[in-house]
């Protein structure tokens, strides 16, 4: 008998714990990937213009030309949004949480929950929606 998860094929409690940790992480990652696949199948099947789907995909991947990304690429010095001066202009802030967007979202009653929930990033928002 041998233990395939060490170089010398001998079981140790350290290698057993490492194996269990890796196995647990793999299951979580696979579950997240399956949820993302389901989400994107749903999004791509929605009857909206492709430019809307593309915008959501780019925001999800954090590839929009937001001020936060431009600071990361050393094009700007400050990630603060020029209009509201409150937060960095991430995709989530630019499309959802900026107070300057209240005029867009406030008229429709179905979006009144917008101020009651906080999200870490656009991925979390889109998954929640």
Order of alpha helices (4+ residues) and beta strands (2+ residues): alpha-alpha-alpha-alpha-alpha
